[in-house]
Amino acid sequence: MVQRFREGNRQTAAKRGAGKWFLPVIGVLFVVVVSSTWWLLNSSQSTTEEAVYNVSKLYLEELTAQQTKKFTNMLDNQTQQLKTVIHLLGETDVSSREGMRQFIGHMEEINRFDFFALIDEEGTIYTEDSSYPGVFEYTISKEDFTEPFVSFNKSMGEGNLVMVSLPVDGQQAEGHRLAAATVGIDTDTVIEKMSLDENDGHSFSNVVMPDGSYVIRMPHTHLAPNTNLFTALKKEAYFENGEIFQKWKGGVESGKEGMAIYELQGLQHITYYMPIQGTEWSITTTLHYSLVSGNVEIIRTTLTRNSEIQLFLILLIIAVLFAVYLFMHKKNDCLRFEKIQAEEVSKAKSTFLSNMSHDIRTPMNAIIGFTNLAVKSVEDTEKTRDYLTKILASGNHLLALINDVLEMSRIESGKIHLEEAECNLFEMLGELYGMIHGQAEEKQLKLSFCAKEVADGDVYCDKLRMNQMFLNLLGNAVKFTPEGGEISVCISQKSAAKGYGTYEIRIKDTGIGMAPEFAAKVFVPFERERTSTVSGIQGTGLGMSITKNIVDLMDGTIEVVTEQGKGTEFIVTVELRLQEVQSPADRRDFIEASEEPKEETVDFAGKRILVVEDNELNREIALEVLEEAGFETEEAEDGSIAVEKVRAAVPGYYDLILMDIQMPVMDGYGAARAIRALGDQELAAVPIIAMTANAFEEDKQAALDAGMNAHLAKPFDVDELLEMLGSILNR
């Protein structure tokens, strides 16, 4: 009420201030937003285009330069080798065909040339095995043939060759004067040495002649096979500006460098071209636009920066208009609100700690007090039995307090997750009725369950958490409803669409009800309307908070309708995924407690059980209980000892193993896995029950994953332990 009143005052003050400045503020904001948005969009567009172009150009220029350098280095290397060969030629007699053939073959072998030949003045090329008249392209008689001449040849049956030729000074061969020597590099070798085939599918390099014909062509995924780059691109590519293509073509023809951008099969390509020194050829390096997508980060950065500027301008104007009028009011309201919140949280926690201190000390006092009395009255069997019964009740209550605190801690730390599984709502209600019926009958309460408005009972849900929610609400109903009262549970299905059903759960009692101020914070942790001293009812004040968190995990809602002296109704709405196949529904208005099947009495006499427990006191308790039930017992202080005992035993020697988890040397999980891995299948199959203080759902699952058959939390209930042992032995 107070919070709503304060919020109303803040809204009223804000409206008064806003009314005075409404039109001017709207006008100013409109002008600022329109003008700044226009400016920012234009700025972002131009910045983006320029950045992408510049980054692409720099990247491609560097990549192309590297490829060009590799190519020229390879030519220089071949040239140097060729000079050495020409020097040797001057000292060798190659006037006969046989002498020339031997020289050519020897030079090819020791220099590992792909191709080597001598050329006479008429342009005939002599190889080791053949001669090719008039093939050499360069005019031998030219006086300017003093520098290496690079050419491309595919007419000598040697594959595609990049040829480097140097002049020879007047050597005779078969009556003709030799004019030049040439080395040919196979284009496959060029590709390998320049790593042109080691691209990522997005970038590749080609070597082209001035007219666009290929010297070296790498496969292009978006361009059909062709013999001329320019002819193919003119036919298949789209250039936004036709001058770009002509500039590219002219640049290659004239030995210049530059960059071209075009679209091919819907994908943008960027090509950089650069002349190869000492040749008439050019290297072109092309990459897909995806390789420069990193420039998108520039776009994002620019847009973010511009958006921040725009937001800053708008907030600055709003702050200037409203800061003076609202500053003091907002500051004071915030301070008061934060102070109240801090005081409420601190008070709630202090109250909780005080209540918990009392509630824990109460059963502890009873346990210690009755233990002392039992020791003194050990000879009086009836008194001792009475004291021990009260000690057991106090211990169970203390365990419930600890469980609630741990459960709340796990919820707040986010360690609880829902595990959906197949579930039938009618069966769940029947089980709940069986669990709560006895408590209701003890207080002479009328208990009714109704599910006649449920059409789809087969759903997916976390049955454990759903039961916990029901039991918390029903437990409170039983606890706070006096004798002769009524408790009803009604589930109705509100809708079913797209594989999900919406269910409304109403749990109503005719108990003592709640005051309105407490009902508003019934789901707040650490809150209780009365201490157990006043109400005579024990609890932690965490049950409703746990319930609320479970409902929240299920993406549901929970409401409370209550009136002091007239009772309380909790209304839970959840959406559950429906199973594809629905079994016939049993919609009984009143769900009778199903008769529990009478379990066959198990005779534990002669059954041998191995108790694995590192704590001597816990081991002694377990051994005493089991021996009293008729078991023959053996013990082990840690998992490794237990594994050795089982390994050394004959099959059938141990009927059961009770396994603690946290132990030195080898823990219970490791011991269970080791036993399951034994070579003797009968020994490996001995039933193992985890008996541990690790009592959470994930601990149970971990025990099952390690190969154990069941999980029992400590401190254990003797009847529950014996029932579990009997159930496993009956299997």
N, C-alpha and C positions, 0 to 999 in steps of 0.2 A: 504494500500500500504506500509506504513512505517513498519507495523507489519510483513508483509510477507517478506520484505527486511531483517529485523532483524532475523527472523526465518531462512532465507536462509543463513545468515552469520554464525549462530550457527551450522547449519547442515554441512556447508563446513569445519569449524574448527574441528568439531567432526570427519569427514571423514578423514582429513589429519592425525590426531593423531591416529585414528584406523588403517589406512593403514600401518603405521610403525610397530605397535605392533601386527598386526592381527594374524600371524602364531604362535608366542610365546604364546600369550594369549590363543588361541584355544587349543594348546598343553597342557598348564598348567591346563586349566579348565577341559579338558577331563580327565587327570590323577586324578585331585582332585575329580571330580564328581564320576568317576568309583570307586575309592578306598574308598571314604567316604560313598558312597551309599552301597557298599558291607559290609563295617564295620557296618554301621547303621542298615541294615536289619538283619544281624546276631545278633547284640546286642539286637535289638528289639524282635526278636523271642525268644531268650533264656530268656530275662528278662520277657517276657509275660508268657511263660510257667511256669517259676519258681514262678512268682507272683500269678498266678491263683492257682497253686498247693498249695502254702503256705497258701494263704488266705482261700482256701477251707478246708484245713486240720485243720487250727486253728478254723474256724467256726464250722465244724462238730465235732471236738474233744470237744469243749465247749458244744455244743448242746447234744452230746451223754453223756457227763459227768453229765449234768443236769438231763437227763432222768434216768441214772443209779442211781443217788442220790435219785431221787423220788422213784424208785423201792425199793432200799435198806431201805429207810426210812419207806416205807409202810410195808416191811417185819419186820423191827425192832419194829414198832408199834404193829403189830400182835403178835410178840414174847412176848413183855411186857404184853400184855393182856392175852396171853396164860399162862404165868408164874403166873399171879394173879389167873387165873382159877384153875391151878394145886394146888396152895396153898389152895384154897377153897375146892378142891377135897379131900385133906388130912383130912379135918374136916367134910366130908360128908360121910354118909353110902350109898354106891352104890352097895352093894353086891347083891341086888335083881335087877331083870330086871326093875321093876317099879321105884325103887329108882334111878337107872342109867338113865332111860328115862327122869324122871322129872329133874334130874340135868342137863342133856344135853340140854333139852328144855329151862330151866331157863337161862343157860349160853348163849345160842344163842340169847335169847330175850334181856337180859340186856346189852350184849356186842355188839349186832347188827352184829353178825357173819353171813356171807353168808353160812358157813358150819362149824359145830363143831362135833367132834367125839372122842371116846376113843378107844384105840387099846390094845389087849391082846398080850401075848407072842407068840401066833401062827399066828399073823398077821391079825387077824379078826378085822374089823373096825365096831364099834357100833355107830349108829346114834340114833336120837330120835325115829325113826319109824322102822328102819331096821338094819340088820347086814350084813357084806360082808366078808365072810371067805377068808383068805389068800390073801387079796388085797394089804396090806401094803408092799411097795417095800423094805424097809430097814430091814436088819437082826437084829432082836430084841436082839439077844443074844450077839451081839458085845459089847465089853466093852467100845469102843470109842464113843458110842452113848451118848455123854454128851452135845454136842452143837446142836443148832437148825438144823433140817434137812428139806431142801426145795425140794419139788418134784412137779410133774405135773400129774394130774389124770383126766381121762375122762370116767371112767368105772363104776361110782356109780349112774348114772342117775341124777346127780346134776348139769350137765353142765360141762364145762371145768374149772378145779380148780387149782389154785396155792396153794399148801398145805405147811404149816409150822408145823413141829412136834417137840415135846419136850418129854424127858423121864419122866415116872411117877414111883415113888418109891413104889413098892410092894402092891398096892391097889388091893383088890379082887372084882371080878364081875362075878356072875353066875358060881362060881367054877373055874374061870380062873384068873391068876394074870395079872393085867393091867400093860402094859409096856410103854405106851406113850399116849399123848393127841395131837390132831391135829386140826388146824384151816385151813379152805379152803376159798380162796378168788376167787370169780367168775372172769373170765378173763374180762368180761364186766366192772366189778368194777375197775379192774386194768387199763383198757383203760381210764375210766372216771377220775380216780384219777391222772393218769399220763398225762392227756390231750393229749393222743395219737390220738384222733379223731378230735382234733382242729387244724389240719394243713391246709395249703392253697392250697392243691392239688399238691404241688411241693415237699414237704418234708414229711417224715413219719418214724416211728420207729417200729421195730419188736423185739421180744424176741425169741431167738432160742436156741435149745439144741446143744451140741457139734457136732452132726451129721447133723445139718441143719434143723431138724424138728422144727416146730413152737410151741412155748408156746403161744405167742400172735402174730397174724398176722393182719396187717392193709391192706386194699385193695390197690392194685398197679395197676394204670391205664395202665401200659405198660407190665405187667406180668400176664399171665393167672393164674386162681386159681390153687393152688397146695398145697401139704402138706410138701414139703421139699424145702427150699430156694436154696440150692446148686444144687440139681438135676434140678430144673427149670432153674436156670441161666446157668448151663452147656449146657442145650439144646437150650435156646433162646437168651442168651447174647453173645456179641462179646468182647473178651479181646484182646487188641493189643499184649499183652505179656501173653502167657499161664501161666507163672510162677506167675503172679499176682493172678489168681484164686486159684492156689494151695497154695500160701502163705496165702491168705484169709481163705481158708478152714482149713489149718493147724493151723493158729492162733486161730480160734474159737475153734478147738478141744483141743488145749493146753492152752486155757484161756489167750491168749495174746490180745493186741490191735493193730490196724493199719488201713490202708485206702486202698480201691480198686476203680479203675476207669474202667468203661466198657460202652459199647454202647448197648442200648435196643430199638428196633423199631426206629432206626435212631436218637435217642436222647441220649446224653451223660448223664450218671448217676455217682454219686460219693457216696460211702458208707464208713462210719466209723464204726468200730466194737470195742467193749470194754466189758471185762468180768464183771459180776455182782458178787460182793463180797459175799461170803457165799453160792454161788450156783455154779453149773457147766455150767450155761447158760451165754449167751452174749447178749448185746443189739446192734442192727445194726441200724444206722440212715442213711437214703438215701435222697439225694435231686437231683432235676434236675439241669442241668447246668445253666438254666436261672436264678436261684437264686443267682448265683455268677457272673452274667453278669456285676455287678458293677466293676469287675476286668477289663472290657473292658476300663474303664476310665484310668486304668494304661497303657493299650496299647496305648490309644490316647495320654496320657501325654508323654509317651516314644517316640512315633513317632513324636509328635510335637517338643519335645526337640531335637531329632536327626535331624529333618528337619531344625530347627532353626540353629543348629550348621552347617549343610551343607550349608544353605543359607548364614550364616555369613562368612564362609570360602570363598565362591564364591565372595560375595560382597567385602570382604577384599582384595582379589587378584585384582578384578577390580578396587577398589578404589586406591590401591597402584600403579597400572599401569597407570591409567588415571588422578589421582587427581592432580599431579604436573602440567600436561599439560593443563588441562581444568578448574582448580579451579578458577583462576582469571576471565577467560572469562564467565564462568557460573554465578559466583557471580555478576559480573558487569551487565550482561544481565538481571538477575533476579531482581536486584535492580532497573534498569532502567524501566523494564517492570512493576514492582509493583508500581513504582512512577507514571508512565504514567496512569496506571489503576486507582490509587487512585485519581489522578488529574482529570481524565475524569469523574469518578463517582461524585466527589465533584462538579465539574463544572456543570455537568448535573443537579444535585439536586439544586444547587444554582440558575441555570437558571430557573429550574422548579418553585422554590419558588418565584423567581422574577416575572415570567410570571403569576403564580397563584395569587400572590398579586395584580398584575395589573388587571388580568381578573376578580377577585372577586370584587375588588374595583370599576371597571367600572360599572357593573350592580347595585352595591350597591349605587354608587354615583347617578346613574340615578333614582333608587327607592326613595332615600332620597330627591333628587332635585325635581323630579316631584311630590312627595307627598307634599312638601312645596308649590309648585306652585298650586297644586290642592286645598289645604287649602285656599290659598289666592284668588283663582278664583272660589270658590264654587258656586257663583251665575251665572257664565258663563258656561252654560251646555256644550257647544261644546268644550271649552278649557278643562274643567274638564274631559270630556269623552276621549279626546285625551291624556291627562296626564295619566289617569288610564290605557288606552290601552298600553302606553309605560311602565308603571310600571309593568303591567302584563307580557309583553314581557321580560323585564329585570329580573323579578322574575323567569320566566321559564328558561331563560339562566343560571341564578345562580343555579337553581336546577339541570340542566344538568351538570354543572361543579362539583357540590358536588357528584352527582351520579357516575360520572367517577372516581373521587378520591376514593370513597368508594369501587367501584367495583375493582379497581386496588389493594387496600389494602386487600380485601378479597382474591383475586387471589394469592397475595404474601404470605398470611398467610395460604394458602392451604385449605380454607373453601369452595371452589367451587368444586362440584362433578357432573359428568354427570349422568342424569337420563334418561335411554333409554326407549322409548315408540314407538308404531306404528306410522308411518308417511308416507305420500305420497308426493314425491318430486314435482310432477306436481301441486298439491294443494298448496304446500308451495310457489312455484314460483308465482302462481296466487295471493296468499295473499300478497307476497312481492311487486308484481307489483302494486296492489291496494294501498299499503302503500306509495310507493315511487313515484307513477305516478303524484300525485298532486304537489309534490315539483319540479319534472322535468318539468312539464307543466308551472309552474310559471316562470322558467328561460328559457322557450322555448327550452328545450333540447329534442333531439330525443332519445327515450328509447325503447330498444328491448330486448326481452327475448327469448332464444332458448334452447330447450331440446330434439331435434329430435333424438339425438344419445343416449338417455337413454332407455334401454330395460326394466329394472326392477325399477319401480318407488316406489314400496312399500318396505320400509326399516324400521329399528329400529334406532332411533337417539334421542338426546336431542333437541327437536324442538326449545325450548326457546333459547338455546345457539347457535344453528345453525342460527336462525333468527337474533340473536344479531351480529353474525359474518357478515352475509349478510348486515344488516343495517349499521354497522360501515363502511364497504367497499363502499356500495352504497351511504351512507351519505357523505363520503369524495369525491366520484366521483361527486356528485351533487354540493358539496361545492366548489370544485376546478376546475369545468368545466364552462367556460364562456358561455354566452347566445349563442344559435345556435349550441352548441356542441352536441356530441353523447355519449351515454352510452349504453353498451351492456353487457348482462349476458348470458353466455353459459355454460350449463352443459352437459358433455358427459360421458358415461360409458365405461371404458377402459377394464374391465374384470369382470367375475363372476365365482367364484370357491369356493367349500366347504361352501356354504351358505353365502359368503361375496361378495360384489361388490366394485370395485375400481372406484371412481368418480373423474373427474377433473372439477373444477369450475373456469371459467375465467370471471373476471369482468374488463372491459376495458372502458377507457374514453379518450376523446380528449382534456383533460384539460391542466393545466399549467405544469404538470410534476414535476420531482424532480431533483436536482443536484446529480451527482454520489456519492459525499461524504455523502450526507444526506440519499440517498437511502440505503447505507450500514448500517445505524443505524436507519432506520425508525421504527423498532420494539422495539427499546430500550426505556424503560420507561423514562419519563420526557423530551423526545426530541421533539423539534419542529423546522422546518426549518426557520420559521420567527415568530416573535412575532405578535400578533394581531394588534399592532400599525402600523407595516410596511405593512402587508398583508391585513388588514381590515377584516380578517376572524378570528372569535373567536374559541377557542378550548383549551383543556388542554394538548394535546400532549400525551394522554394516550390511545386514541382509537385504534391505531394500535398495541400497546403493549397488550391491552386486547384481540384483535382479535388473535394475535399470541399465547397467552396463551390458548385460547379456542381451536385453531387448535391443539396445543400440547396435550391438554387433550383428544382430539379425535384421538391421535397417527397419525396425518396427517402432511403435510408439506405445507408451504406457501412461494411463491417466488414473487419478484416484478421486473417487466421490465418497465423502464421509461426513458424518455428523456425530458429535459426541452423544453417547448413550443410545445411538440407533444403529450403529454398525458402519461397515466400510465395504466399498466395492472397487476392485481394481479392474481396469479395462485395458487389455493388451491387444494391439492390432499388428499382425505380421503377414508378410507375403512369403509363401512357400512354393518351391518348384514342385510341380506335379509329376508323378510317375506316369509313363505312357499308358500302362495297363492298370486299371483300377479293379481291385477285388471287390466282391459283393460287400456292401456296407452293412454293419450291424448297428442300427440307430436306436438303441434302447434308451428311453428317457432316464432310467435309473440303472446304473451299472453295478450289478451285484459283485461282491468280492468273489473272485473265482477261487474255487477250492484248490488249495495248493496240493499237488500230488504228494501222497505220503511216501517219503523216501524210505527205501529199505535201510534197515539198521545195518551198519557196517561193523563187522567184528575186526578190530585192529590187532587182535592177539596174533603174535607171530610175524607181524609186518615189521620190516626193518626200515628205519628212516635215518638218513644222514643229515645232521644239523650243522650247517656251515655258518659260523658267526664268530667275529673276532672279539666282541665284547663278552667278557666272561659272565657278567650278571645276566645279560640277555640270553646267553646260551643256557645258563642254569635254569632260567624260567621256562624256556622252550622245552628243554629236556624233561623237566618235572611234569609239565602239562602233558607231553606226549607219552611218557612212561605211565602216567596215571590213566591215560586212555587205552593202554594196552600195547603200545608200540615197543619194539626193541630199538634202542637208539645208539648211534655212534656220533662222534663230533669231530669237527675240523676247524682250525683257527683261521684259515684263509683259503682262498680259492685254489691255490696250487696244491695244497695238501688234499683237498677234496678231489681234484682231478686224479692225483696219484692213487687215492683210495679206490676210486671207481675203476681206474685202469687195472689195478691189481685184483679186483674182485671178479668172481665168476658171474656170468649172466644170471639175473634174477636174484642176486644177493641183496641188492638194495631195491626196495619197492618205491621209495620216494626220496627226494632231496629237497630240504628247505635251505634256500640260498640267500644270504645277505648280499647287499650290493657293494657298499663302501667298505673295503677290507684292504689291509696291506698286502704287498707282494703281488697278488692277483685279485682283481675285483670280481664281483659276481657275474658281470657280463662276460668277461674274459673266460671265467671258469665254465660257464654254460656253453660258450662256443667251443671250447676245448673238448668238453664231454661229447657234444654233438658231432665232433670231428673224429671220434675214436673209430678205429678200424672195425671193431666188433659192433655190428648194427644193433644187437640187443642191448649191449651196455650203453651205446650212444642214445638209445631211446628211453632211458629211465626218466620218469616224470620229474620235472624241476619246478618248484614254486618259489618265486621271488618273495622274500619276507623282509621288507625294508622300510625305513622312514622316508624314503623318496616316494611321496604319495600322490604326485600330480599325474594328470592324464598322460603327459609325454613320458613320464617315468614308467608307467604301465606299458606304453607302446614300445619303449626301449627294451623292456624285459622280454616282451613277446618277440621283438626283432632279433634278440640274442638267442632265441630258441627255447625260452622257458614256456611252460604250459599255463601259468597263471601268476597273478600278482596279489599280494596281501600286504596291506599297509600296517606298519607298527605305530603305536601299540596295538596289537591284534586282540580281537575278541575271540575268546576260547571257542565258543559255539561256532562262530563263523569259520575259524581255522579248521575245526573238526569236520564241519559240513563240507568245506572245500576238499579236504583230504579224502573224505568218504566218496565225494562225487568223482574225483579223479581215479580213485581205486576201483570204483564201480565200472569205469569205462574199460 
